[in-house]
């Protein structure tokens, strides 16, 4: 086993190459997190409301989650290479077609449905590959792979802002779509699972194997599944709402310029990216139960700060940094928890179902933030987030106990 080589290196070193490839692919997929940079330009271009300008983002995330649930089995049947290439083609095509949209409805179809479906197909590939190659450090490897999704806005938001200023929002969709198509196809080509029976010769982490391997039907019969699904929904709702309103909140509430609010999105993206390996590592060591509880405490504190002092630029940066950090955290906690609580034999299909909570959080969070803004202001969003975070603390502590044996 020690002589096996991966990407030209001994297996236990070469496997990190898959983390790097997954990181780059996730940078392309995670560009959706910078969508708030488009909202004001689209509102001005077509004379639409804040609720309407959030529709492409909301639909993208909902279709993304649905695609994950429906395409979970593709990774097992086709392998990560073919599945990733298909997803990359759809992502690029959706962004390119979005550049020809005549109105917000057509943009929602091209960007939200086609590109969202592409991310739904491709997203599970690097996660599954990292999980298989790193049975000893699953949370950390998955977290580092997904850091690209969270950190995407750090790279992409300034590029988007510059392109929008120079060429308008529609041409920006077109240019980025071509780039994403090329990069995602290229990063998918080397992706493979380890051979059957491969084991780590010298485990470096403390991650323990699951006590059982459940298929999707068995998993949904466990209360633990519903606790994970519910807590993941709350974590995603808070984080995706924050991502969707970050730039306009900065301009309307914290009185930042368009350029500074776009720069703020890049700062927040750092926290989103860091949250994934950080909470992946915490999940390996604290268990999903206590990593989740910690996340909800931070979400509650961030929402309280923004509710009471949202007009302060310091409060804006601190509060939104924490919310983006915790969304990144949940996107590492949930996949690691799925493997820990329900096993790896049916991981792709199981996590695809768990991931539907991401879509529910996207829909509820964005509808809530848009409606409350149109009725009052973005500040009004945060008391409901505080209440949900308090519920999340209770559900995590009570419900995220590992089901150790049949019928538990």
C-alpha positions as CSV (number, residue, x, y, z in Angstrom):
1,X,0.0,0.0,0.0
2,X,2.9,2.4,0.8
3,X,4.2,2.1,-2.8
4,X,0.9,3.3,-4.4
5,X,1.3,6.7,-6.1
6,X,-1.3,9.4,-6.5
7,X,-0.8,12.3,-8.8
8,X,2.8,11.3,-9.1
9,X,3.5,11.2,-5.3
10,X,3.2,8.6,-2.6
11,X,-0.5,8.1,-1.9
12,X,-0.5,9.7,1.5
13,X,1.1,12.9,0.1
14,X,-0.5,12.8,-3.3
15,X,-4.0,12.6,-1.9
16,X,-3.7,16.2,-0.9
17,X,-3.7,17.0,-4.6
18,X,-7.3,16.1,-4.7
19,X,-8.0,18.6,-1.9
20,X,-6.3,21.3,-4.0
21,X,-8.2,20.4,-7.2
22,X,-11.5,20.4,-5.2
23,X,-10.6,23.8,-3.7
24,X,-10.2,25.3,-7.2
25,X,-13.4,23.8,-8.5
26,X,-15.2,25.1,-5.5
27,X,-13.9,28.7,-6.1
28,X,-15.8,28.5,-9.4
29,X,-19.0,27.1,-7.9
30,X,-18.9,29.4,-4.9
31,X,-19.1,32.5,-7.1
32,X,-22.8,32.5,-6.2
33,X,-21.8,33.8,-2.8
34,X,-20.7,37.1,-4.4
35,X,-24.1,37.5,-6.1
36,X,-25.0,40.4,-3.8
37,X,-22.6,42.5,-5.9
38,X,-25.0,42.1,-8.8
39,X,-28.2,43.1,-6.9
40,X,-27.9,46.9,-7.0
41,X,-26.8,47.0,-10.7
42,X,-29.7,44.7,-11.6
43,X,-32.2,46.8,-9.7
44,X,-30.9,49.9,-11.5
45,X,-30.8,48.2,-14.9
46,X,-34.4,46.8,-14.8
47,X,-36.0,49.0,-12.1
48,X,-36.8,46.0,-9.8
49,X,-37.3,45.6,-6.1
50,X,-34.9,44.1,-3.6
51,X,-37.1,41.0,-3.4
52,X,-37.0,40.6,-7.2
53,X,-33.2,41.1,-7.4
54,X,-32.7,38.3,-4.9
55,X,-34.7,35.7,-6.9
56,X,-31.8,34.4,-9.0
57,X,-29.7,33.9,-5.9
58,X,-32.6,32.2,-4.0
59,X,-33.5,29.9,-7.0
60,X,-29.8,29.0,-7.6
61,X,-29.4,27.8,-4.1
62,X,-32.7,26.0,-4.0
63,X,-31.9,24.2,-7.3
64,X,-28.4,23.5,-6.1
65,X,-29.8,21.7,-3.1
66,X,-32.3,19.8,-5.1
67,X,-29.7,18.8,-7.6
68,X,-27.5,17.5,-4.8
69,X,-30.4,15.3,-3.6
70,X,-31.2,14.0,-7.1
71,X,-27.6,13.6,-8.4
72,X,-26.1,12.1,-5.3
73,X,-26.1,8.6,-6.8
74,X,-24.4,9.9,-10.0
75,X,-21.0,10.2,-8.2
76,X,-21.2,6.5,-7.3
77,X,-22.4,5.3,-10.7
78,X,-20.4,7.5,-13.0
79,X,-17.5,8.3,-10.8
80,X,-16.3,11.8,-9.8
81,X,-14.6,12.6,-13.2
82,X,-17.7,12.3,-15.5
83,X,-20.0,13.7,-12.9
84,X,-17.8,16.7,-12.3
85,X,-17.4,17.4,-16.1
86,X,-21.2,17.4,-16.5
87,X,-21.7,19.8,-13.6
88,X,-18.9,22.1,-14.9
89,X,-20.6,22.3,-18.4
90,X,-23.9,23.2,-16.8
91,X,-22.4,25.8,-14.5
92,X,-20.5,27.5,-17.4
93,X,-23.6,27.3,-19.7
94,X,-25.9,28.8,-17.1
95,X,-23.6,31.8,-16.4
96,X,-23.0,32.3,-20.2
97,X,-26.7,32.3,-21.0
98,X,-27.4,34.6,-18.1
99,X,-25.4,37.2,-20.0
100,X,-28.1,37.4,-22.6
101,X,-31.1,37.8,-20.2
102,X,-33.7,40.5,-21.1
103,X,-35.2,40.6,-17.6
104,X,-35.0,39.2,-14.1
105,X,-37.3,36.2,-14.9
106,X,-35.1,34.9,-17.7
107,X,-32.0,35.6,-15.6
108,X,-33.5,33.5,-12.8
109,X,-34.0,30.6,-15.2
110,X,-30.5,30.7,-16.8
111,X,-28.5,31.5,-13.7
112,X,-30.7,30.1,-11.0
113,X,-31.9,26.9,-12.7
114,X,-29.2,25.9,-15.1
115,X,-26.1,27.1,-13.3
116,X,-27.7,26.0,-9.9
117,X,-28.3,22.5,-11.3
118,X,-24.7,22.4,-12.4
119,X,-23.4,23.1,-9.0
120,X,-25.8,20.6,-7.6
121,X,-24.3,17.9,-9.8
122,X,-20.7,18.8,-9.3
123,X,-20.6,19.9,-5.7
124,X,-20.6,16.4,-4.2
125,X,-17.7,15.2,-6.3
126,X,-14.7,16.8,-4.5
127,X,-16.4,16.2,-1.2
128,X,-16.8,12.5,-1.9
129,X,-13.2,12.2,-3.2
130,X,-11.8,14.0,-0.1
131,X,-13.9,11.9,2.2
132,X,-12.7,8.6,0.6
133,X,-9.0,9.5,0.5
134,X,-9.0,10.9,4.1
135,X,-10.8,8.4,6.4
136,X,-8.4,9.5,9.1
137,X,-8.9,13.3,8.8
138,X,-12.3,13.6,7.1
139,X,-13.5,16.8,8.6
140,X,-10.3,18.7,7.9
141,X,-9.9,17.4,4.3
142,X,-13.6,18.1,3.5
143,X,-13.3,21.5,5.2
144,X,-10.2,22.5,3.2
145,X,-11.8,21.3,0.0
146,X,-14.9,23.4,0.6
147,X,-12.9,26.4,1.7
148,X,-12.7,27.3,-2.0
149,X,-16.5,27.7,-2.1
150,X,-16.5,30.0,0.9
151,X,-13.4,32.0,-0.2
152,X,-14.6,32.3,-3.8
153,X,-16.0,35.8,-3.2
154,X,-12.6,37.0,-2.0
155,X,-11.3,36.5,-5.5
156,X,-14.5,36.9,-7.5
157,X,-16.2,39.9,-5.9
158,X,-13.6,42.4,-6.9
159,X,-13.4,41.0,-10.4
160,X,-17.2,41.1,-10.6
161,X,-17.3,44.7,-9.4
162,X,-14.6,45.8,-11.9
163,X,-16.3,44.0,-14.8
164,X,-19.7,45.4,-13.8
165,X,-18.3,48.9,-13.6
166,X,-16.6,48.6,-17.0
167,X,-19.1,46.4,-19.0
168,X,-22.3,46.1,-17.0
169,X,-23.8,43.1,-15.1
170,X,-24.8,41.0,-18.1
171,X,-21.5,41.0,-19.9
172,X,-19.9,40.1,-16.5
173,X,-22.1,36.9,-16.4
174,X,-20.9,36.0,-19.9
175,X,-17.1,36.5,-19.2
176,X,-17.2,34.6,-15.9
177,X,-19.2,31.8,-17.4
178,X,-16.5,31.0,-20.0
179,X,-13.8,31.0,-17.3
180,X,-15.8,28.7,-15.0
181,X,-16.6,26.2,-17.8
182,X,-12.9,25.8,-18.6
183,X,-11.6,25.6,-15.1
184,X,-14.3,23.2,-13.8
185,X,-13.8,20.7,-16.6
186,X,-10.0,20.7,-16.2
187,X,-10.1,20.2,-12.5
188,X,-12.6,17.3,-12.9
189,X,-10.3,15.3,-15.2
190,X,-7.9,13.9,-12.6
191,X,-10.6,13.1,-10.0
192,X,-10.9,9.4,-8.9
193,X,-11.8,7.4,-5.8
194,X,-9.1,5.3,-4.1
195,X,-9.1,1.6,-5.1
196,X,-11.3,-0.7,-3.1
197,X,-9.6,-1.7,0.2
198,X,-7.2,1.2,0.3
199,X,-6.2,2.2,3.8
200,X,-4.1,4.9,5.3
201,X,-0.8,3.3,6.3
202,X,-0.1,5.8,9.1
203,X,-3.3,7.6,10.3
204,X,-2.6,11.2,11.2
205,X,-5.9,12.2,12.8
206,X,-8.4,11.1,15.4
207,X,-11.5,10.7,13.3
208,X,-13.2,7.4,14.2
209,X,-15.2,5.3,11.8
210,X,-19.0,5.3,12.1
211,X,-20.5,2.6,14.2
212,X,-22.9,1.7,11.4
213,X,-23.5,2.3,7.7
214,X,-27.1,3.3,6.9
215,X,-28.7,3.7,3.5
216,X,-31.0,6.6,2.7
217,X,-34.1,4.8,3.8
218,X,-32.6,3.6,7.1
219,X,-31.2,7.1,7.8
220,X,-34.4,9.0,7.5
221,X,-36.0,6.7,10.1
222,X,-33.5,7.9,12.7
223,X,-34.3,11.0,14.9
224,X,-30.7,11.9,14.5
225,X,-31.2,12.6,10.8
226,X,-34.0,15.0,11.4
227,X,-32.0,16.8,14.1
228,X,-29.1,17.2,11.6
229,X,-31.5,18.3,8.9
230,X,-33.1,20.9,11.1
231,X,-29.9,22.3,12.5
232,X,-28.4,22.5,9.1
233,X,-31.4,24.4,7.8
234,X,-31.1,27.0,10.6
235,X,-27.3,27.4,10.1
236,X,-27.8,27.8,6.3
237,X,-30.7,30.2,6.7
238,X,-28.7,32.6,8.8
239,X,-25.6,32.3,6.7
240,X,-27.2,32.5,3.3
241,X,-29.4,35.4,4.3
242,X,-26.2,37.2,5.4
243,X,-24.5,36.5,2.1
244,X,-27.5,37.6,0.1
245,X,-27.8,41.0,1.8
246,X,-24.1,41.7,2.7
247,X,-23.4,44.3,0.0
248,X,-26.8,46.2,0.1
249,X,-26.8,46.1,3.9
250,X,-23.4,47.8,3.9
251,X,-24.6,50.5,1.6
252,X,-28.1,51.1,3.1
253,X,-27.5,50.6,6.8
254,X,-23.7,51.0,7.4
255,X,-23.4,53.8,4.8
256,X,-20.6,52.3,2.8
257,X,-19.9,53.0,-0.9
258,X,-20.6,50.4,-3.6
259,X,-16.8,49.8,-3.9
260,X,-16.3,49.4,-0.2
261,X,-19.3,47.1,0.3
262,X,-17.9,44.9,-2.5
263,X,-14.5,44.9,-0.8
264,X,-16.4,44.0,2.5
265,X,-17.8,40.9,0.7
266,X,-14.2,39.9,-0.1
267,X,-13.3,40.2,3.6
268,X,-16.4,38.2,4.7
269,X,-15.4,35.5,2.1
270,X,-12.1,35.0,4.0
271,X,-14.2,34.1,7.1
272,X,-16.5,31.8,5.1
273,X,-13.5,30.0,3.7
274,X,-11.7,29.7,7.1
275,X,-14.9,28.5,8.7
276,X,-14.9,25.2,6.7
277,X,-11.5,23.8,7.8
278,X,-11.9,25.3,11.2
279,X,-15.3,23.7,11.9
280,X,-14.3,20.5,10.1
281,X,-11.4,20.2,12.5
282,X,-13.7,21.0,15.4
283,X,-16.2,18.4,14.3
284,X,-13.4,15.8,14.2
285,X,-12.5,16.7,17.8
286,X,-15.6,17.9,19.5
287,X,-18.2,15.7,17.7
288,X,-20.9,17.2,15.5
289,X,-23.1,17.8,18.6
290,X,-20.8,20.3,20.3
291,X,-19.4,21.9,17.1
292,X,-23.0,22.6,16.1
293,X,-23.8,24.1,19.5
294,X,-20.8,26.4,19.3
295,X,-21.8,27.6,15.9
296,X,-25.3,28.5,17.0
297,X,-23.9,30.5,20.0
298,X,-21.8,32.5,17.6
299,X,-24.8,33.0,15.2
300,X,-26.9,34.3,18.1
301,X,-24.3,36.8,19.2
302,X,-23.7,38.0,15.6
303,X,-27.5,38.6,15.0
304,X,-27.8,40.4,18.4
305,X,-24.9,42.7,17.4
306,X,-26.4,43.6,14.0
307,X,-29.8,44.1,15.5
308,X,-28.6,46.5,18.1
309,X,-25.8,48.2,16.3
310,X,-26.1,47.5,12.6
311,X,-25.5,51.1,11.6
312,X,-22.0,50.9,13.0
313,X,-19.4,50.0,10.4
314,X,-17.5,48.0,13.1
315,X,-20.7,46.1,14.0
316,X,-21.3,45.5,10.3
317,X,-17.9,44.0,9.7
318,X,-17.9,41.9,12.9
319,X,-21.4,40.7,12.7
320,X,-21.3,39.7,9.0
321,X,-17.9,38.1,9.4
322,X,-19.3,35.8,12.1
323,X,-22.3,34.9,10.0
324,X,-20.2,34.1,7.0
325,X,-17.8,32.1,9.2
326,X,-20.6,30.0,10.5
327,X,-22.1,29.3,7.1
328,X,-18.7,28.0,6.1
329,X,-18.7,26.1,9.3
330,X,-22.0,24.4,8.6
331,X,-20.9,23.4,5.1
332,X,-18.1,21.4,6.9
333,X,-20.1,20.2,9.9
334,X,-22.9,18.7,7.9
335,X,-20.9,16.5,5.5
336,X,-18.6,15.4,8.2
337,X,-21.5,14.7,10.5
338,X,-23.3,12.7,7.8
339,X,-20.3,10.4,7.5
340,X,-19.8,10.2,11.3
341,X,-23.4,9.6,12.2
342,X,-24.6,7.4,9.3
343,X,-21.4,5.9,7.8
344,X,-19.6,6.2,4.4
345,X,-21.0,3.2,2.4
346,X,-23.9,5.3,1.1
347,X,-22.4,8.7,1.8
348,X,-23.1,10.5,-1.6
349,X,-26.8,9.7,-1.6
350,X,-27.2,10.4,2.1
351,X,-25.5,13.7,2.1
352,X,-27.5,14.7,-1.0
353,X,-30.6,14.3,1.1
354,X,-29.2,16.1,4.1
355,X,-28.2,18.9,1.8
356,X,-31.8,19.7,0.9
357,X,-31.9,21.7,4.1
358,X,-29.5,24.1,2.4
359,X,-32.2,24.8,-0.2
360,X,-34.8,25.3,2.4
361,X,-32.5,27.7,4.3
362,X,-31.8,29.6,1.0
363,X,-35.5,30.0,0.2
364,X,-36.7,31.0,3.7
365,X,-33.7,33.2,4.4
366,X,-33.8,35.2,1.2
367,X,-37.6,35.6,1.1
368,X,-37.5,36.7,4.7
369,X,-34.7,39.2,4.2
370,X,-36.3,40.6,1.0
371,X,-39.8,41.0,2.5
372,X,-38.6,42.5,5.7
373,X,-36.4,44.9,3.8
374,X,-39.3,46.0,1.6
375,X,-41.6,46.3,4.7
376,X,-39.1,47.8,7.1
377,X,-35.3,47.4,6.8
378,X,-32.6,44.8,6.7
379,X,-32.1,45.2,10.5
380,X,-35.5,43.6,11.1
381,X,-34.1,40.3,9.9
382,X,-32.0,39.6,12.9
383,X,-34.5,39.0,15.8
384,X,-35.9,36.0,14.0
385,X,-32.4,34.7,13.4
386,X,-31.6,35.0,17.1
387,X,-34.7,33.0,17.9
388,X,-33.8,30.3,15.4
389,X,-30.3,30.1,16.7
390,X,-31.6,29.5,20.2
391,X,-33.8,26.7,18.9
392,X,-30.7,25.3,17.1
393,X,-28.7,25.1,20.4
394,X,-31.4,23.0,22.0
395,X,-31.9,20.7,19.0
396,X,-28.1,20.2,18.6
397,X,-27.6,19.3,22.2
398,X,-30.5,16.9,22.4
399,X,-30.7,15.5,18.9
400,X,-27.2,15.1,17.5
401,X,-26.2,12.1,19.6
402,X,-24.7,9.3,17.4
403,X,-27.1,6.4,16.8
404,X,-24.8,3.6,18.0
405,X,-26.9,0.6,17.3
406,X,-30.0,-0.5,15.4
407,X,-33.2,1.0,16.7
408,X,-31.4,3.7,18.7
